[in-house]
Amino acid sequence: MAARKTPRKSAEEPDFETALAELEQLVERMEKGELSLEDSLRDFERGVELTRLCQQALKAAEQKIQILSKDGGEGELTPFEDED
C-alpha cells in the first residue's frame, strides 16, 4: 500500500481548529470595544487572513468528500492544485 502524500503547511499557517479558535478570540476582543484603532485594524487584518485559511480548509475537505462520494469510497485520493 503506497503512502499518501499530504501537502505540508508553512510554519506560519495554523490548522483549521487553531485558526478558528484564534478568529473567535479576535472577535471577542474586538466586540469589547476597548482596542485602539491601530489594534483593531491589526486584529481585523489578521481575522481576514484566518477567515481565508478556514475557507480554504473547508473547500479542500468538501472536495475530498465529493471525490470519495463519487468513487463510492473506493478511489485513491490525489492532491489537487488550488486555483488561488
C-alpha positions, 0 to 999 in steps of 0.5 A, a space after each residue: 500500500 503506497 503512502 499518501 502524500 499530504 501537502 505540508 503547511 508553512 510554519 506560519 499557517 495554523 490548522 483549521 481548529 487553531 485558526 478558528 479558535 484564534 478568529 473567535 478570540 479576535 472577535 471577542 476582543 474586538 466586540 469589547 470595544 476597548 482596542 485602539 484603532 491601530 489594534 483593531 485594524 491589526 486584529 481585523 487584518 489578521 481575522 481576514 487572513 484566518 477567515 481565508 485559511 478556514 475557507 480554504 480548509 473547508 473547500 479542500 475537505 468538501 472536495 475530498 468528500 465529493 471525490 470519495 462520494 463519487 468513487 463510492 469510497 473506493 478511489 485513491 485520493 490525489 492532491 489537487 492544485 488550488 486555483 488561488 
